[in-house]
Amino acid sequence: MERVGFVLKVKKEHLEEYRRRHEMVWPEMQAALMETGWHNYSLFLREDGLLFGYLETPDFEKAREGMAAREVNARWQAEMAPFFEALDGCRPDEGLLQLREIFHLD
């Protein structure tokens, strides 16, 4: 099982709305994430907009490809894109910066 950490940056003026949107993630989006291998998926948001995401998956590239093929993901990413800094035309799920794991206590 891969453990994946990533960061993105939420615009400060959108912090509250971003939090609010994640209180009501669409059931079909949640189902798609689970079906494509996104397990133990969590998001953490700092007050300056730094967003840290964590998930566990058998194969992160396969999980990303699975979500990229879902229509619900295209709709969700289009709605979320304006909330982020420095995407340079990418969708948020394409613009995330994956972190390298350097320690894990088993």
C-alpha positions in Angstrom: 0.0 0.0 0.0 1.4 3.4 -1.0 1.1 6.3 1.5 0.8 9.5 -0.5 1.2 13.1 0.8 0.7 16.2 -1.3 0.3 19.9 -1.0 -1.6 22.6 -2.8 -2.2 26.3 -1.9 -5.8 27.6 -1.3 -6.3 31.3 -1.9 -6.7 33.1 1.4 -9.9 34.8 0.3 -11.5 31.3 -0.4 -10.6 29.5 2.8 -14.0 29.5 4.3 -15.8 28.5 1.1 -13.3 25.8 0.5 -13.9 24.4 4.0 -17.7 24.7 3.5 -17.6 22.8 0.2 -15.7 19.9 1.9 -18.4 19.6 4.5 -20.7 18.4 1.7 -18.6 16.5 -0.8 -21.0 15.0 -3.4 -21.8 11.3 -2.6 -21.0 10.3 -6.2 -17.6 12.0 -5.8 -17.0 10.1 -2.5 -18.0 6.8 -4.2 -15.7 7.5 -7.2 -12.7 8.1 -4.9 -13.3 4.8 -3.0 -13.9 2.8 -6.2 -10.7 4.1 -7.8 -8.5 3.2 -4.7 -8.3 6.4 -2.7 -8.3 5.0 0.9 -7.9 6.8 4.2 -8.0 10.1 2.3 -7.8 13.2 4.4 -7.3 16.9 3.8 -5.7 19.4 6.3 -5.9 23.1 5.8 -3.6 25.7 7.5 -4.9 29.3 8.0 -2.4 30.6 5.4 -4.0 28.4 2.8 -1.5 25.5 2.7 -3.4 22.4 2.0 -1.9 19.0 2.9 -3.6 15.8 1.6 -2.9 12.2 2.6 -4.2 9.0 1.2 -3.3 5.3 1.0 -3.6 3.4 -2.2 -2.3 0.2 -3.9 -1.1 2.3 -6.9 -1.3 6.1 -6.9 -0.9 6.5 -10.7 -3.7 4.0 -11.3 -5.9 5.8 -8.7 -5.3 9.2 -10.4 -6.0 7.7 -13.8 -9.2 6.1 -12.5 -10.4 9.4 -11.2 -9.4 11.3 -14.3 -11.7 9.1 -16.3 -14.7 9.9 -14.1 -17.2 12.6 -15.2 -17.9 13.5 -11.6 -14.2 14.3 -11.1 -14.2 16.6 -14.1 -17.1 18.5 -12.6 -15.6 18.6 -9.1 -12.2 19.8 -10.4 -13.8 22.5 -12.5 -15.6 23.8 -9.4 -12.5 23.7 -7.2 -9.9 25.1 -9.6 -10.7 28.8 -8.8 -9.9 28.2 -5.1 -6.2 27.4 -5.7 -3.1 29.4 -6.4 -0.5 28.6 -9.0 -2.2 25.9 -11.0 -1.0 27.3 -14.3 -4.0 26.0 -16.2 -4.0 22.6 -14.6 -6.8 21.0 -12.7 -6.2 20.8 -8.9 -5.7 17.0 -9.1 -3.1 17.5 -11.8 -1.4 20.4 -10.1 -0.8 18.9 -6.7 2.8 18.6 -5.5 3.4 15.1 -4.3 5.8 14.8 -1.3 8.4 12.1 -0.9 7.9 10.0 2.2 11.1 9.9 4.3 9.9 8.1 7.5 7.1 5.9 8.6 6.7 4.3 12.0 5.3 0.9 11.5 
